[in-house]
Amino acid sequence: MILIAALPLLAACAEQIAAKATESCEGYGFTPGSEQFAVCVMKETQSRKAALAAAIADSGDSFNQSMNANRSMSCTSHVPAYGSYVRTTCY
């Protein structure tokens, strides 16, 4: 369900990436319609998609780390005998 709801957003994002890549290549001086322009747009698009994927992955990692840092932990310590090591179990 979530993926289906996100499809329009992903499509809009892909269109925006392609538009920015085209704009950049025109700014670099490539002639629209030329083979060099097409290669530039392809490389720019791939670079922008990779940067977006990395940013999304980083945000997910940060979220997971913050969720793990804020979860409660319960620990129990046992001393089997005098002079022995203390054994602590956390969950």
Buried (B, 14 or more C-beta within 10 A) or exposed (E): EEEEEEEEEEEEBBEEBBEEBBEBBBEEEBEEEEEEBEEBBEEBBEEBBEEEEEEEEEEEEEEEEEEEEEEEEEEEEEEEEEEEEEEEEEE
